């Protein structure tokens, strides 16, 4: 008897499917092999098509790192800028709490810049130094705004005081004018009374002088 190999293979698949209880398995396709993992390295952040700078790496050990003292910074423009800003804050008489956040963030960025440069990451070290300078500039702007607000408040207070004094002076002037008017009225009344009395006295004197003449004529 001649056997067709394709027919025999189909029968074998059908028997296997009946054994496992799934007739559809006889006609199922074998699973496709999984793709091999890629060996190409991932592109760096600087290779992005938009040319954006990579994000600044976080500070080692978490975000809450103690800020160093400005005197611990190496000599340079950043250290001088932070020290000059702190000196300006003390000279302004404003509480340091007004600009505590800019100072704290500037020192934190400077500390992270030192760590990045020590690790050989000069790019992020420069970015962090620029960030520290921006925080110093922000603090200076806040200090100027507070000083301007204080000056404006003082000017408004002086204006209110001058306005109050002017109102009082105007009230006193009105009162003095009223008193002057009453005094002038009293003077006119007194002058009229004096003139009346003088006229009465003169009339009495004329009558006294004329009385003997009338007696002599009789």
C-alpha positions as MATLAB code, in Angstrom:
seq = 'XXXXXXXXXXXXXXXXXXXXXXXXXXXXXXXXXXXXXXXXXXXXXXXXXXXXXXXXXXXXXXXXXXXXXXXXXXXXXXXXXXXXXXXXXXXXXXXXXXXXXXXXXXXXXXXXXXXXXXXXXXXXXXXXXXXXXXXXXXXXXXXXXXXXXXXXXXXXXXXXXXXXXXXXXXXXXXXXXXXXXXXXXXXXXXXXXXXXXXXXXXXXXXXXXXXXXXXXXX';
ca = [
       0.000    0.000    0.000;
       1.381    3.454   -0.885;
       1.139    6.183    1.825;
       1.051    9.879    1.073;
       3.432   11.666    3.522;
       1.247   14.816    3.654;
      -1.835   12.752    4.443;
      -0.013   10.869    7.196;
       1.235   14.164    8.735;
      -2.294   15.570    8.780;
      -3.677   12.514   10.481;
      -0.931   12.667   13.127;
      -1.808   16.296   13.937;
      -5.509   15.427   14.191;
      -4.823   12.553   16.584;
      -2.641   14.780   18.763;
      -5.343   17.437   18.909;
      -7.965   14.895   19.971;
      -5.699   13.658   22.744;
      -5.200   17.153   24.290;
      -8.925   17.975   23.829;
      -8.516   20.901   21.393;
      -9.329   20.091   17.755;
      -8.292   23.604   16.694;
      -4.749   22.909   17.866;
      -4.236   20.625   14.904;
      -4.391   23.602   12.550;
      -2.551   26.155   14.801;
       0.612   27.751   13.485;
       3.821   27.334   15.503;
       4.708   30.454   17.600;
       7.029   32.980   16.012;
      10.507   33.139   17.569;
      11.175   36.077   19.937;
      13.261   38.901   18.430;
      16.882   38.981   19.449;
      17.817   41.811   21.855;
      19.390   44.853   20.225;
      23.093   45.330   20.842;
      23.110   49.003   19.763;
      23.668   51.493   22.619;
      20.864   53.900   23.504;
      21.364   57.441   22.151;
      22.742   59.989   24.608;
      20.612   62.927   25.730;
      22.808   65.292   23.742;
      21.915   63.363   20.528;
      18.254   64.405   20.743;
      16.959   65.981   17.515;
      15.879   69.196   19.202;
      19.366   69.832   20.573;
      18.089   70.348   24.151;
      20.579   70.150   26.988;
      20.414   67.074   29.190;
      18.787   67.540   32.609;
      20.993   68.352   35.560;
      21.682   65.177   37.549;
      20.289   65.122   41.093;
      22.569   65.646   44.032;
      24.118   62.438   45.366;
      22.363   61.012   48.375;
      18.972   62.626   47.779;
      17.619   66.116   47.374;
      18.100   67.240   50.977;
      21.831   67.907   51.070;
      23.286   70.310   53.640;
      24.408   73.552   51.989;
      28.047   74.419   52.415;
      29.290   77.707   53.813;
      30.244   80.333   51.208;
      33.762   80.416   52.645;
      34.137   76.769   51.593;
      33.747   77.669   47.924;
      36.863   77.979   45.778;
      37.876   81.538   44.885;
      36.047   82.851   41.862;
      33.150   84.988   40.624;
      30.502   82.702   42.146;
      31.961   82.862   45.644;
      32.396   86.634   45.384;
      28.808   87.060   44.138;
      27.345   85.047   47.036;
      29.464   86.826   49.664;
      28.644   90.268   48.217;
      24.953   89.402   48.206;
      25.028   88.309   51.855;
      26.844   91.545   52.711;
      24.182   93.551   50.866;
      21.447   91.752   52.816;
      23.076   92.657   56.131;
      23.587   96.264   55.031;
      19.961   96.615   53.929;
      18.644   95.894   57.399;
      16.165   93.406   56.007;
      15.798   90.043   57.801;
      17.777   87.250   56.162;
      14.595   85.170   56.077;
      13.395   87.440   53.256;
      15.982   85.941   50.892;
      16.768   82.705   52.715;
      15.562   80.512   49.850;
      17.701   82.118   47.097;
      20.782   81.931   49.322;
      20.084   78.330   50.262;
      19.456   77.263   46.674;
      22.531   79.131   45.404;
      24.744   77.371   47.946;
      23.133   74.037   47.141;
      23.741   74.490   43.415;
      27.327   75.587   44.076;
      27.882   72.513   46.248;
      26.529   70.252   43.512;
      28.721   72.020   40.954;
      31.786   71.215   43.055;
      30.727   67.579   43.232;
      30.130   67.401   39.487;
      33.500   68.934   38.647;
      35.230   66.656   41.133;
      33.653   63.706   39.297;
      34.953   65.040   35.974;
      31.523   66.222   34.766;
      32.533   69.733   33.732;
      29.413   70.224   31.616;
      26.951   69.763   34.438;
      29.344   71.553   36.770;
      29.114   74.650   34.578;
      25.329   74.345   34.368;
      25.065   74.164   38.145;
      27.339   77.180   38.578;
      25.112   79.171   36.222;
      22.101   77.993   38.219;
      23.742   79.242   41.430;
      24.368   82.646   39.822;
      20.740   82.809   38.715;
      19.629   82.178   42.297;
      21.916   85.002   43.463;
      20.390   87.310   40.841;
      16.917   86.256   41.993;
      17.805   87.093   45.584;
      19.129   90.508   44.532;
      15.892   91.210   42.663;
      13.847   90.214   45.719;
      15.986   92.442   47.960;
      15.525   95.414   45.613;
      11.786   94.792   45.432;
      11.522   94.685   49.225;
      13.565   97.892   49.522;
      11.397   99.612   46.906;
       8.254   98.491   48.698;
       9.621   99.805   52.001;
      10.488  103.150   50.368;
       7.051  103.358   48.792;
       5.402  102.552   52.117;
       7.469  105.242   53.864;
       6.616  107.766   51.133;
       2.917  106.960   51.439;
       3.123  107.366   55.205;
       4.865  110.751   54.841;
       2.249  111.831   52.309;
      -0.522  110.848   54.701;
       1.166  112.797   57.505;
       1.563  115.872   55.277;
      -2.055  115.573   54.174;
      -3.191  115.431   57.793;
      -1.073  118.489   58.659;
      -2.446  120.368   55.656;
      -6.019  119.550   56.645;
      -5.327  120.753   60.184;
      -3.729  123.950   58.858;
      -6.730  124.591   56.613;
      -9.079  124.036   59.554;
      -7.050  126.471   61.677;
      -7.084  129.020   58.851;
     -10.856  128.755   58.553;
     -11.177  129.178   62.306;
      -8.844  132.201   62.307;
     -10.792  133.780   59.456;
     -14.014  133.207   61.361;
     -12.519  134.793   64.468;
     -11.248  137.717   62.408;
     -14.709  138.229   60.944;
     -16.291  138.227   64.400;
     -13.640  140.626   65.689;
     -14.179  143.015   62.790;
     -17.928  142.923   63.431;
     -17.321  143.683   67.095;
     -15.037  146.577   66.140;
     -17.658  148.037   63.806;
     -20.295  147.697   66.519;
     -18.009  149.390   69.043;
     -17.139  152.193   66.625;
     -20.822  152.772   65.934;
     -21.529  152.865   69.665;
     -18.670  155.303   70.232;
     -19.882  157.523   67.420;
     -23.399  157.447   68.843;
     -22.144  158.329   72.317;
     -19.995  161.141   70.911;
     -22.955  162.531   69.032;
     -25.103  162.366   72.159;
     -22.396  164.057   74.214;
     -21.960  166.805   71.623;
     -25.709  167.386   71.509;
     -25.864  167.598   75.297;
     -22.973  170.069   75.311;
     -24.704  172.278   72.760;
     -27.889  172.267   74.803;
     -25.952  173.229   77.912;
     -24.300  176.114   76.152;
     -27.526  177.329   74.567;
     -29.474  177.277   77.876;
     -27.836  180.436   79.475;
     -28.267  182.369   76.258;
     -31.967  181.721   76.263;
     -32.230  182.901   79.882;
     -30.415  186.158   79.080;
     -32.647  186.856   76.186;
     -35.678  186.777   78.448;
];
